[in-house]
Amino acid sequence: MTSAVPFSRPARPSERTGDAERAPRELMSLPGAYQDVRRWRLVEIRLGGQWRPAMLTVWRRPPGSPVWVVHVTWGEDGTTPGEEAWGWFMFDNDRIRPVPEPHDPAPTTAPHLGTWRDAVRVPGELTGPPSTSPADRCWKLAWLRTEGAWRSVLVTARRRPGPALPWIAHARWGEDKQAAWVIADATTLRPLPAPAPDTDVDAEPGTPAAAPAPTVLGQTA
């Protein structure tokens, strides 16, 4: 990594035909003011010949450029030595596509009774003390129901405060400026499934993405 071009790390997934195109260094180092729009959105990006779930966090238009480039991350940085888990890419609808929001109706059982309710936030006094245990760490992309809508979130921790208590998860959304501990209920907190090896290797770009299946975060981390 260089201080001038922090996105130019050499270790990258092997590229194949149809992969998302990385933004060239010349475009990303143009002099002048960049137009940035910071907005988190769950997407799928074509890398290594397959679709990977990822989080798009920044749209950027370089000075004098008619094209947008986007910052996309698809894993916890540093998990695999020598391999990056993020990059700047030329935006292309056929290679970077939004993951569809959950579209199923609200459950008829309590507490929803046919109407969507937000995920239940957990007060700080009930989350337990901060933990440094690796067992609590988590890196999951998910949909979270809050403020009356589905939000693209990154889950960074999950724990069970007590044997008789439900799993809780720490979710971040919106440029890291919003975060909360919530009950890890598969109805209102829905982790995206991890990509299976060789899944969609030969799929054509633009194939509609599958809706994420509900899972229980505490049992799948």
ROMARMAR-601342 format. One record per residue: x, z, y of N, C-alpha, C in turn; residue in one letter. Coordinates in steps of 0.1 Angstrom, whole numbers, plus 5000, padded with zeros to 4 digits. Atoms other than C-alpha are relative to their C-alpha. Layout:
REM residues N
XZYXZYXZYA/...
END
This chain:
REM residues 221
500950004988500050005000500950005012M/499350004988501249925035499150065011T/500849944989500250095067499349895008S/500650114993499549755083498849944993A/501050075008497449615055499650094989V/500249905011496049915035499249954988P/500850055010493849685014500849914991F/499250105007496749485000500850054988S/499449945011497549684969500249894989R/499750115009499149464942499250014986P/500649995014497449604910498549975001A/501450044998494149424906499549954986R/500650055013491749334877500349855000P/499750155002492548984863498849925005S/501050084995490648724881499649884991E/500550115008488448464864499149915009R/500950084993486348174875498750065003T/501249944996483348294894500150145005G/499849874994484848624905499950005015D/500149994985484348754940501449975005A/498750044994487048624963500550115010E/499449904991489348874979500349955014R/499850054986489648855017501549985001A/498650034998493048695025500650095011P/499349914990495548915044500049945014R/499950074987495748655072498750035007E/501249984993492048705079499850145004L/500249854997492149085077500950055010M/499049954991495149115100499949925013S/500150074987493848895129500050105012L/500049914989494549055163498650005007P/501349994993491549175183499150104994G/501049905005488449385178499249954989A/500850045012486649385145498650065002Y/501449954999482849415143499750064986Q/500249935013482149675116498550055000D/501349945002478749775103500150084987V/499849915011478950085080498650034994R/501349985006476050085056500250004984R/499849995014476050205020498949924992W/501050075008474349984994500549974986R/499650035014474449964956500049854997L/499950145003475549624945500649984986V/499150045011477049444915500949895005E/499050094996480249254920500649944988I/499450085011481748984898501550025000R/498549985001485249094887500449994985L/499550015014487249004856499049934991G/501050075008484448774845498850074996G/501249935003481749034844499550075012Q/500649934989479349214867500350154999W/499849865000480349564877499250075011R/500749924989478149824895501050055010P/499049964990479749914928499250055012A/500649964987479050054963500649925011M/499650074988479249834993499950095012L/500149904989480150055023500249955014T/499750054986481349835052499849855000V/500050154997480449485065501049995012W/499050024989483249355087500049855004R/499850144995483449035109501350005008R/498750014993487048965118499849935014P/500150074986487648855155500049854999P/500150155000486648495160499649944987G/500350065013485548455124498549994998S/501550025002482048315114499650074987P/500349945013482248495080500150155000V/499949855002481648855069500950034988W/499349945011483949045046499450144997V/500649885003482849355028500950094992V/499249905007484449675015499150054988H/500849965012483349744979500950094991V/499349925009484350024956499250024987T/500750005012483550044919500550114990W/499549895008485450354906500750105008G/499249894993487250674915501449955000E/498750054998490550574930501050104993D/499049925006493550694910499750044986G/500349975013491750734877500949934990T/499150085008493750454861501249975008T/498850024992497350464872500449855002P/499650134997498450144889498849905002G/501250094998494850004891499250045011E/500849974989492849984922498550004996E/501450005003489150054923499149975012A/500750044988488149904956500749885006W/499450114993488849604978499149945011G/500750084990487849375007499849874994W/500350135006486049064996499249915010F/500850094992484548755012498650014995M/501449985005480748805011499549874995F/500650125006479048564988498850054991D/501249965007475448604975500149984985N/499950035015476448454941501050094993D/499049925006479248704935499950155004R/500349864996478149024953498550005002I/501450004999474449094948499450154999R/500649865000472249404955499450044987P/500749945011471049624927498650035004V/501449974996467249634928499750145000P/500449865000465749964938499050024988E/501049975010463650144912498649965005P/501350054996460249994912498850054992H/501149945008458250204887499150095008D/500949914992455250404899500450144998P/499749865001455550774905499250064988A/500749945012454750994874498750065004P/501349944997451251114871500050154997T/499949855002452451464860500650075012T/499549924989453351744883501549995000A/500649984987454951764908499549875008P/500250134993454451394916498549975001H/501450035001450851344905499649875006L/500350144996451050974912500649975014G/499450024987452851014946501450045000T/498649975001456551004950500450125009W/499549884992458251334961501549985000R/498550014999461851364973500650094989D/499249925008464551504951500050145005A/500049864996464651884952501450045004V/498749964995467552004974500250154995R/499649865004469352324962500750075011V/499349924989470152594988501450044996P/498649975002473752674992500250134992G/499949875007473253034979499749994985E/500350015014472052894946500949904992L/499250105007474652624939501350074993T/498849935006477352884930501249975009G/498850014992480852914945500749864998P/499350125002483052604950500950014988P/499350005012484752504918501149905000S/498950095001488152344911500149954985T/500050045014487252284874499849854999S/500250145002487751924863498749974993P/501350035007484551964842498949985010A/501150024990482551974875500149875007D/499850134992484051654889499249894993R/500850115005482051344886500149885010C/500050124991482050984900498949914994W/501150085005478650824895499349935012K/500950074991476750564914498650024996L/501449965004473050644916499049975011A/501150004991469750604933499450145002W/500649874997468350914950498849995009L/501250004993464850964962500150115011R/500049904989465051134996499549945013T/500550054988463451105030499049894998E/501150105002460650905015500549864995G/499550135004462950625002501150024990A/498850005009465550534976501349985008W/498750014993469050584988501149974990R/498850035008472350444975500950125001S/499249884998474450744967501150004990V/498849975009477750854951499950154996L/500049865005477551164929501450044997V/498649965002480851354931500250134992T/499949885008480051674912498750034993A/501249955007477551814887500450134993R/499849885007477152154872498750074996R/501249935004474752394856500350155004R/499749864994474652724876499850114989P/500349905010473352914846499449944987G/500650065012472252864810498549985000P/501550024999468552894819499649915012A/500250084988468952674850500249854998L/499850155002468752294854501349965005P/498850064995471652074860499849965015W/500050044986472452014897501149905003I/499050104997474451734913500249995015A/499650014986476251684946500049855004H/500150144996475251344962500449985014A/499750044987476651164992499549865003R/500550134997475150875011500149985015W/500050034985475350705045501350035006G/498749984994479050685054500650144998E/499549865003479751035039499450105010D/500549914990477751185067498850084995K/501149925005474851305046500450034985Q/499749955014475251515014499150114997A/500949895004473251754994500250034985A/500149975014473151944961498549984997W/501450025004469951834943499950034985V/500349995014468251894910500349874993I/499750135007469551634885498949964991A/501250055007466151514876500049854999D/499950155003466151164860498949935008A/501150064993462951094879500449965014T/499750024986464451124914501549985003T/498550034999468251094907500349914988L/499850105011469050784887501449945000R/498750075001472650704878499949864995P/499950135006473450344872500850014987L/499350005012474550274837501449945001P/498650055000478250214831500049864994A/500050135006479049844823500650014986P/499550005014479449784786501149894999A/498950115001482649584776499349874996P/500550145003481949214776498649975004D/501350034995478549254791500049905011T/500250104989477448954812501349925002D/498750074998480948794807499749865004V/500250144997479448444807498749985008D/501250014992476348514829500349925012A/499850084988475948274858499850095012E/500249924988476348434892498649975006P/501350014995472948504907498950044990G/500949965010471348614875499450145005T/500649884995468848894885500650124992P/499449885007470349244878498950084994A/501049925007468549474854499850135008A/500349874994466849784869500750114992A/499449895007468750104861499150084992P/500949915009467350304832500250145004A/499849864996466650664840500850084989P/499149925009469250904825500150145006T/499849874995469951274828501550025003V/498650004996473151314848500850104993L/499349895007474151644832500449974986G/499750035014474151484798500849884998Q/499350135001475851164806501349995008T/498850004992478751264829501250014991A/
END
